[in-house]
Amino acid sequence: MNQREKILQLLEDRQEAGVTNIELNEIAFRYGARLAELRKEGYRIRSQHIKGAIWRFTLLDLGLPLFETLLAPLSACCGAPISEWDFCGDCHEHA
């Protein structure tokens, strides 16, 4: 199992609880690159700042029908589709 697969498995196992960057760093020093690869494959991963240098990453359900996701405008912060409610579909922190 490669690093990307290990990270995806951990995100799936943790569900809403998410995974911290500290935990991801134990799997891959360049965990950010692995998350970017997963996002490029279509996985929606929420990035949430906890405090200081601590971040939590959570795998999200698609939420929108596929055709709406493909047609939705993309957010500048993380490139995720912006929903009809004008929030970022990936991190929910930016409009």
WODAUR-V505645 format. One record per residue. SS is DSSP state (alpha for helix, beta for strand, coil for the rest). Layout:
BEGIN
((SS) (SS))
END
This chain:
BEGIN
((coil) (coil) (alpha) (alpha) (alpha) (alpha) (alpha) (alpha) (alpha) (alpha) (alpha) (alpha) (alpha) (alpha) (alpha) (alpha) (alpha) (coil) (beta) (beta) (alpha) (alpha) (alpha) (alpha) (alpha) (alpha) (alpha) (coil) (coil) (coil) (alpha) (alpha) (alpha) (alpha) (alpha) (alpha) (alpha) (alpha) (alpha) (alpha) (coil) (coil) (coil) (beta) (beta) (beta) (beta) (beta) (beta) (beta) (beta) (coil) (coil) (beta) (beta) (beta) (beta) (beta) (beta) (beta) (coil) (coil) (coil) (coil) (coil) (alpha) (alpha) (alpha) (alpha) (alpha) (alpha) (coil) (coil) (beta) (coil) (coil) (coil) (coil) (coil) (coil) (beta) (beta) (coil) (coil) (coil) (coil) (coil) (beta) (coil) (coil) (coil) (coil) (coil) (coil) (coil))
END
